[in-house]
């Protein structure tokens, strides 16, 4: 049995770029997190862990790319839909 693919993921990042002023935090991030599995984010201070979580929750919007939670594109969803 093979593992889940990016298209099976419940949370999906597609070519996401995020920056604060001139500081690029994420550039071209493509990855997925499957439903029902525990995923761990590891990295040093300032590496983008909290930014990733804020993006998933729709608290901030990326400069470019798409983020899906289920079938919802949170990069285009309204505050009411989020």
N, C-alpha and C positions, 0 to 999 in steps of 0.2 A: 504494500500500500504506500502510495506516495504522499508526501506532505502537502499542505495547502499552497496554492499559488497566489500571486499578488491579486488575481481577480477573485479569489475566494475570500479575501480579507474583508473583515467588517469595517476596519478603518484603513483607508488607502491614501497615500500621498503620491501625486504624479507631477514630477518635475517642479517641485516647490522651491521657490526662492523667497527668502525672508531676510530683511536687513533693517537695522535701526540706524537712521542717518547714513553714514558712509560704511558702517560696520556690517559686513555680510555674515549672517549667522548660519543660514542654510542656503545651499546653491545646487539646484538640480536634484533635490531629494526625491527618490522614488522608492517606496517601501510599503509594506502592508502588515497589519496586525490582525490575526484571525480571532473570530468570536470564540469564546469559551477556553481560551488559552491565556496563560500569564506571560506577559512580555515585560522585559526589563530594559530600562534606558540607563546606560552607563556613560559617564564622561566627566571631564573636569569642569570646574567652574567656568561659566561663560560659553560652554560648548553647544548650547541650544536645547537642553532637556526641558526646561520650563517653557520655552518658546514653543516647542513641539506640542505640549499639553494645551497651551493657550490657543494654538491654531486648531487643534481637534475640537475644542469647546466653542470655537467661533468668537473668542474674546478679542482676537486680533486677526487681521486678514493678511495673507501673503502678498508679496509684490507681484508674483506670478505663480502659475501652476494651479492644480486642483487638489482639494481634499474632500474625500467622501467618507461619510459615516453611514453605513448601510448604503442605500441608494441616494442619499441626500448629499448634494454638493454644498458643503458648508461655506465655500468661498463665494457662493452666490445666494445663499439663503438669507432671508430677512431676519431681523431680530425676533420677530413674532414666531417665525418658523423654528428658530433655534431654541 
